[in-house]
Amino acid sequence: MTMNELAAIKTAEGEMIIEFWADIAPKTVENFKTLARKGFYDGTCFHRVIKDFMIQGGDPLTKDAAKEAYWGTGGPGHTIQAEFNDHHHDRGVISMARSQDPDSAGSQFFICHGNPRFLDRQYTAFGKLIKGDDVLEKIATTPTHPQDRPDKRIEIESIRIVAADAVK
Protein backbone atom coordinates (compact mmCIF):
# COMPACT_ATOMS: atom_id res chain seq x y z
CA MET A 1 0.00 0.00 0.00
CA THR A 2 1.52 3.30 -1.05
CA MET A 3 0.95 6.31 1.15
CA ASN A 4 1.63 8.79 -1.62
CA GLU A 5 -1.54 8.29 -3.63
CA LEU A 6 -4.01 11.03 -4.46
CA ALA A 7 -7.56 11.09 -5.75
CA ALA A 8 -8.19 12.92 -9.02
CA ILE A 9 -11.87 13.87 -9.09
CA LYS A 10 -12.82 14.80 -12.66
CA THR A 11 -16.05 16.80 -12.78
CA ALA A 12 -18.07 18.69 -15.35
CA GLU A 13 -16.52 21.87 -13.87
CA GLY A 14 -12.89 20.71 -13.87
CA GLU A 15 -10.59 18.55 -11.77
CA MET A 16 -9.96 18.49 -8.03
CA ILE A 17 -7.02 16.67 -6.43
CA ILE A 18 -7.37 15.24 -2.93
CA GLU A 19 -4.55 14.17 -0.64
CA PHE A 20 -5.46 11.45 1.87
CA TRP A 21 -4.89 11.33 5.62
CA ALA A 22 -4.32 7.56 5.80
CA ASP A 23 -2.54 7.94 9.15
CA ILE A 24 -5.72 9.10 10.94
CA ALA A 25 -8.47 7.42 8.89
CA PRO A 26 -6.93 4.31 7.31
CA LYS A 27 -10.16 2.30 6.86
CA THR A 28 -12.00 5.29 5.39
CA VAL A 29 -9.19 6.05 2.94
CA GLU A 30 -8.96 2.39 1.91
CA ASN A 31 -12.75 2.18 1.41
CA PHE A 32 -12.74 5.34 -0.76
CA LYS A 33 -9.78 4.12 -2.84
CA THR A 34 -11.36 0.67 -3.32
CA LEU A 35 -14.65 2.17 -4.53
CA ALA A 36 -12.83 4.63 -6.82
CA ARG A 37 -10.70 1.85 -8.35
CA LYS A 38 -13.87 -0.14 -9.13
CA GLY A 39 -15.35 2.86 -10.96
CA PHE A 40 -18.10 3.11 -8.35
CA TYR A 41 -18.18 6.94 -8.44
CA ASP A 42 -17.98 7.32 -12.23
CA GLY A 43 -21.16 8.88 -13.59
CA THR A 44 -22.52 9.97 -10.20
CA CYS A 45 -23.02 13.64 -9.40
CA PHE A 46 -22.78 16.19 -6.63
CA HIS A 47 -26.41 16.00 -5.47
CA ARG A 48 -26.29 18.38 -2.50
CA VAL A 49 -24.63 21.78 -2.74
CA ILE A 50 -24.73 24.38 0.02
CA LYS A 51 -22.65 27.53 -0.53
CA ASP A 52 -20.24 28.31 2.35
CA PHE A 53 -20.87 24.79 3.76
CA MET A 54 -20.12 21.84 1.46
CA ILE A 55 -20.70 19.89 -1.75
CA GLN A 56 -21.81 16.26 -1.39
CA GLY A 57 -21.54 13.33 -3.78
CA GLY A 58 -20.89 9.60 -3.92
CA ASP A 59 -24.46 8.31 -4.10
CA PRO A 60 -24.85 5.63 -6.82
CA LEU A 61 -28.56 6.51 -7.17
CA THR A 62 -27.52 9.84 -8.74
CA LYS A 63 -26.63 7.97 -11.95
CA ASP A 64 -30.40 7.86 -12.59
CA ALA A 65 -32.26 11.20 -12.85
CA ALA A 66 -35.56 9.35 -12.32
CA LYS A 67 -34.41 8.48 -8.78
CA GLU A 68 -33.81 12.11 -7.74
CA ALA A 69 -36.30 11.80 -4.87
CA TYR A 70 -33.99 9.16 -3.35
CA TRP A 71 -30.67 10.90 -3.97
CA GLY A 72 -28.69 11.02 -0.76
CA THR A 73 -29.94 7.60 0.41
CA GLY A 74 -27.80 5.31 -1.75
CA GLY A 75 -24.58 3.52 -0.90
CA PRO A 76 -22.25 0.67 -1.79
CA GLY A 77 -24.12 -2.02 0.14
CA HIS A 78 -21.78 -1.84 3.14
CA THR A 79 -20.92 0.65 5.85
CA ILE A 80 -17.65 1.47 7.57
CA GLN A 81 -16.85 2.30 11.15
CA ALA A 82 -16.35 5.98 11.94
CA GLU A 83 -12.77 7.17 12.43
CA PHE A 84 -13.35 10.49 14.17
CA ASN A 85 -10.19 12.54 14.59
CA ASP A 86 -8.84 15.95 15.53
CA HIS A 87 -8.61 17.38 12.01
CA HIS A 88 -10.85 20.42 11.60
CA HIS A 89 -13.53 20.60 8.95
CA ASP A 90 -12.04 23.55 7.08
CA ARG A 91 -12.46 24.57 3.45
CA GLY A 92 -11.21 21.81 1.14
CA VAL A 93 -11.42 18.99 3.69
CA ILE A 94 -13.09 15.80 2.44
CA SER A 95 -15.19 13.88 4.95
CA MET A 96 -17.65 11.00 4.94
CA ALA A 97 -21.39 11.70 4.87
CA ARG A 98 -23.58 9.52 7.06
CA SER A 99 -27.00 9.21 8.67
CA GLN A 100 -27.68 9.60 12.42
CA ASP A 101 -25.68 6.43 13.10
CA PRO A 102 -21.97 7.33 13.34
CA ASP A 103 -21.05 4.02 11.69
CA SER A 104 -23.38 4.42 8.69
CA ALA A 105 -20.97 5.93 6.13
CA GLY A 106 -20.50 3.93 2.94
CA SER A 107 -19.68 5.84 -0.23
CA GLN A 108 -21.08 9.34 0.16
CA PHE A 109 -18.60 12.08 0.91
CA PHE A 110 -18.54 15.84 1.10
CA ILE A 111 -15.93 18.50 0.48
CA CYS A 112 -16.13 21.53 2.76
CA HIS A 113 -16.68 24.89 1.10
CA GLY A 114 -16.83 26.88 4.32
CA ASN A 115 -15.28 25.98 7.68
CA PRO A 116 -18.06 23.89 9.29
CA ARG A 117 -16.16 23.09 12.47
CA PHE A 118 -19.36 22.03 14.24
CA LEU A 119 -18.83 18.76 12.31
CA ASP A 120 -15.45 18.15 13.98
CA ARG A 121 -15.19 14.77 15.74
CA GLN A 122 -18.67 13.82 14.47
CA TYR A 123 -17.79 13.03 10.84
CA THR A 124 -14.70 11.25 9.52
CA ALA A 125 -12.42 13.79 7.85
CA PHE A 126 -9.99 11.80 5.67
CA GLY A 127 -8.18 14.19 3.35
CA LYS A 128 -7.87 17.63 1.85
CA LEU A 129 -8.07 19.37 -1.50
CA ILE A 130 -4.58 20.28 -2.72
CA LYS A 131 -5.55 21.42 -6.22
CA GLY A 132 -8.78 22.64 -7.79
CA ASP A 133 -10.09 25.14 -5.24
CA ASP A 134 -11.49 27.10 -8.23
CA VAL A 135 -13.52 23.99 -9.16
CA LEU A 136 -14.81 23.67 -5.59
CA GLU A 137 -15.81 27.34 -5.76
CA LYS A 138 -17.65 26.88 -9.08
CA ILE A 139 -19.58 23.86 -7.81
CA ALA A 140 -20.37 25.34 -4.38
CA THR A 141 -21.75 28.57 -5.83
CA THR A 142 -23.88 27.00 -8.57
CA PRO A 143 -27.61 27.87 -8.38
CA THR A 144 -29.71 25.29 -6.52
CA HIS A 145 -33.37 24.41 -5.97
CA PRO A 146 -35.08 22.76 -2.96
CA GLN A 147 -33.20 19.95 -1.19
CA ASP A 148 -30.02 21.83 -2.15
CA ARG A 149 -29.97 20.18 -5.60
CA PRO A 150 -27.90 21.98 -8.25
CA ASP A 151 -30.06 23.38 -11.06
CA LYS A 152 -27.71 21.79 -13.60
CA ARG A 153 -26.21 18.33 -13.16
CA ILE A 154 -22.65 18.46 -11.82
CA GLU A 155 -21.32 15.13 -12.95
CA ILE A 156 -18.46 13.26 -11.34
CA GLU A 157 -17.05 11.86 -14.56
CA SER A 158 -14.45 9.80 -12.72
CA ILE A 159 -12.42 9.46 -9.55
CA ARG A 160 -8.99 7.98 -10.19
CA ILE A 161 -6.39 6.99 -7.62
CA VAL A 162 -3.07 8.25 -8.93
CA ALA A 163 0.53 8.38 -7.78
CA ALA A 164 1.34 11.70 -6.12
CA ASP A 165 4.28 12.28 -8.47
CA ALA A 166 1.96 11.91 -11.49
CA VAL A 167 0.13 15.12 -10.53
CA LYS A 168 1.61 18.38 -11.75
Secondary structure, DSSP 4 states (H G I P E B T S, - for coil): --S-EEEEEEETTEEEEEEE-TTT-HHHHHHHHHHHHTTTTTTEE--EEETTTEEEE--GGGG-GGGGGGTTS---S--B-----S----TTEEEE---SSTT-BSS-EEEESS--GGGTTTS-EEEEEEE-HHHHHHHHTS-EEGGGEESS--EEEEEEEEEGGG--
